[in-house]
Amino acid sequence: MQAEYVSRDIGAERRHGHNMPMGQSHFIREWRKHRGLSQVQLAERVQINQGNLSRIEKGTRKYDQEFLERAADALGCEPADLLKVDPKAQASEEIWDFYDKMSSTQKAQVVEIAKALLKVS
């Protein structure tokens, strides 16, 4: 069998982030939405084109460590959080952490507040 030669654009790999495979699972979009930012706002903060950010969020464009660090800084989290932590799940876990630290009186107050909030909604 004959070996197949595959041409590589090394410069493009450097420009577009060769460290992460395309389609890599991440929570960049979720963190952006969690912080209430549009793609345009986050793109401006991390100094990239909004279209490129859109492609990174969709998993059709590679990203690199430098992008992750700038994005994490803009989103108020750690770079690893963008890869491993869904902020919606984290927020619900934090609520239970607070609840577990409350006195029985405080827990009763929280329950009454939650009931009042549900009636308003």
C-alpha positions in Angstrom: 0.0 0.0 0.0 1.3 3.4 -0.9 1.7 6.0 1.8 -0.5 9.1 1.4 1.2 12.5 1.8 -0.8 15.1 3.7 0.2 18.7 3.3 0.1 20.8 6.6 0.0 24.5 6.9 2.1 24.9 10.0 1.5 28.7 10.1 -2.2 28.2 10.1 -1.9 25.7 13.0 0.0 28.3 15.0 -2.5 31.0 14.2 -5.6 29.0 14.9 -4.5 26.9 17.9 -3.0 23.5 17.3 -3.2 22.4 20.9 -6.9 21.7 20.9 -8.7 19.4 18.4 -11.5 20.9 16.4 -14.9 20.1 18.0 -13.3 19.9 21.5 -15.9 20.0 24.1 -16.0 23.2 26.2 -18.3 25.6 28.0 -17.2 28.9 26.5 -20.7 29.8 25.2 -22.3 28.8 28.5 -19.9 31.0 30.5 -20.5 33.9 28.1 -24.2 33.6 28.5 -23.9 33.1 32.3 -22.0 36.4 32.5 -24.7 38.1 30.3 -22.3 39.0 27.4 -23.0 39.0 23.7 -20.6 37.4 21.3 -19.6 40.9 20.2 -18.8 42.0 23.8 -16.7 38.9 24.5 -14.9 39.1 21.2 -14.0 42.7 22.0 -12.7 41.8 25.4 -10.6 38.9 24.1 -9.5 40.9 21.0 -10.7 38.5 18.3 -13.2 38.7 15.5 -16.8 37.9 16.5 -17.0 35.4 13.6 -14.0 33.6 15.0 -15.5 33.5 18.4 -18.7 32.1 17.0 -16.8 29.3 15.2 -14.9 28.5 18.4 -18.1 28.3 20.4 -19.6 26.0 17.7 -16.4 23.8 17.7 -15.5 24.5 14.1 -12.5 26.6 14.9 -9.5 25.7 17.0 -8.4 27.8 20.0 -5.2 28.0 21.9 -4.1 28.5 25.5 -3.7 32.2 25.0 -7.3 32.5 23.9 -8.5 30.4 26.9 -6.6 32.7 29.3 -8.0 35.9 27.8 -11.5 34.4 27.7 -11.3 33.2 31.3 -10.0 36.6 32.4 -12.9 38.3 30.6 -15.4 35.8 32.0 -14.2 35.9 35.6 -13.2 32.2 35.8 -10.2 29.9 35.4 -9.1 28.7 31.9 -9.8 25.1 33.1 -13.4 26.1 34.0 -14.0 26.9 30.3 -13.2 23.2 29.5 -14.7 21.4 32.5 -17.3 23.4 34.3 -20.8 24.2 33.2 -21.6 27.4 35.1 -25.3 26.5 35.4 -24.5 23.3 37.2 -21.9 25.1 39.3 -24.4 27.7 40.4 -26.9 25.1 41.6 -24.2 23.3 43.6 -23.2 26.6 45.2 -26.8 27.1 46.5 -26.7 23.8 48.3 -23.2 24.6 49.7 -24.7 27.8 51.2 -27.8 25.9 52.4 -25.7 23.3 54.2 -23.9 26.0 56.2 -27.1 27.7 57.4 -28.7 27.3 60.8 -32.2 25.7 61.0 -33.7 29.2 61.4 -31.9 30.5 58.3 -33.0 27.4 56.3 -36.6 28.1 57.3 -36.3 31.7 56.2 -34.9 30.6 52.9 -37.8 28.3 52.3 -40.3 31.1 53.0 -38.4 33.4 50.7 -38.4 30.8 47.9 -42.2 30.2 48.4 -42.8 34.0 48.1 -40.7 34.2 45.0 -42.6 31.4 43.4 -45.9 33.1 44.1 -44.6 36.3 42.4 -43.4 34.6 39.3 
